[in-house]
Amino acid sequence: MSAVRSRLVDKAVLVTGSTGGLGAAIARRLAEEGARLVVTDVDESACRDLVAELPGGTERHLCYALDVSSEDAWRTVVALAEREFSGLSGLVNNAALGSIATVDQEDLDRWERVIAVGQTGVWLGMKHVGPAIERTGGGSIVNMCSILGTVGGLGNSVAYHAAKGAVRTMSKNAALHWARSEVRVNSLHPGFIGTSQLLERYAGTERHEAMLTHTPMGRLGTAEEIAAVVAFLASDDSSFMTGSEIYADGGWTAA
Ligand SMILES: NC(=O)c1ccc[n+]([C@@H]2O[C@H](COP(=O)([O-])OP(=O)(O)OC[C@H]3O[C@@H](n4cnc5c(N)ncnc54)[C@H](O)[C@@H]3O)[C@@H](O)[C@H]2O)c1
């Protein structure tokens, strides 16, 4: 990282899916910029390991095993965060599940799970954290979307497209609802990002090749490039932005 930044010193931010490829980079960047975090994921021991390596460790950050599709779990984690941090000022709705099945091949159980995590989970996060942010006088919700929430991509991943398309419009809807109370809601749309998890799944496959050839910049993004945009959206540097969709996609949607 180039310069020392401290845009988030007065912020307490909950991040979902924190231990995945992008989630861990986002947590590191927000913590480096001074935020206190509620680090959440379904994998609690991975959350603990991540908190231990963040600046300030367990003295500054909480960890909680949050399944974003459980409304009870959302109620519990918001109560915990409000008690421990005396309020929340941000949410990064980052957790999602993938499925690369096409429209004619997708299976109903997997479809429902992809929607439960990537769509319903984002709504539940906004439903429970939005009012908490309102109670602290405003703040920022970043909904992790995708270029696949806007364009047809590679002609597969139908359930993922459905979830991300919903995230894109729900974000604008929620932004309008909370505009006067300054709970800002923006969606972030990465192109394909070369996290170790993604490369493990696809390196050397036709899909990997397609990701590269369809990206005008000719490379995959890095998790740190996405985390930098999240930090901007979570900070007051983006204070007049709400209902926006931000693309960090190497030019994919410009083509
Ligand atoms: N990697 C990319 O190329 C890319 C591109 C565009 C958008 N995105 C989006 O960025 C976000 C993070 O992607 P990633 O690449 O880090 O994915 P990832 O699969 O590496 O991480 C996802 C995380 O979500 C967690 N998770 C799964 N089910 C959960 C549940 N029910 N409740 C809570 N957490 C759960 C997983 O344990 C994992 O840690 C996702 O929303 C994804 O759709 C990723």
The ligand as an ORCA input file, in Angstrom:
! r2SCAN-3c Opt
* xyz 0 1
  N     -13.887    -12.786     -7.030
  C     -14.482    -12.182     -8.045
  O     -14.023    -12.238     -9.187
  C     -15.738    -11.369     -7.825
  C     -16.193    -10.585     -8.876
  C     -17.336     -9.823     -8.711
  C     -17.994     -9.833     -7.502
  N     -17.541    -10.611     -6.489
  C     -18.295    -10.583     -5.248
  O     -17.436    -10.234     -4.184
  C     -17.879    -10.875     -2.980
  C     -16.744    -11.704     -2.402
  O     -16.310    -12.632     -3.385
  P     -15.057    -13.575     -3.164
  O     -14.431    -13.738     -4.482
  O     -14.240    -13.107     -2.028
  O     -15.803    -14.955     -2.783
  P     -15.313    -16.114     -1.820
  O     -16.106    -17.324     -2.230
  O     -13.839    -16.202     -1.774
  O     -15.827    -15.605     -0.398
  C     -17.179    -15.587     -0.032
  C     -17.265    -15.659      1.479
  O     -18.645    -15.726      1.839
  C     -18.774    -16.679      2.875
  N     -20.134    -17.216      2.931
  C     -20.684    -18.203      2.177
  N     -21.953    -18.435      2.581
  C     -22.197    -17.580      3.602
  C     -23.316    -17.337      4.433
  N     -24.442    -18.033      4.304
  N     -23.224    -16.362      5.367
  C     -22.083    -15.661      5.518
  N     -20.980    -15.857      4.781
  C     -21.047    -16.800      3.826
  C     -17.757    -17.756      2.570
  O     -17.439    -18.518      3.714
  C     -16.596    -16.925      2.049
  O     -15.715    -16.558      3.083
  C     -19.096    -11.701     -3.373
  O     -20.256    -10.935     -3.155
  C     -18.888    -11.935     -4.854
  O     -20.098    -12.199     -5.527
  C     -16.421    -11.383     -6.611
*
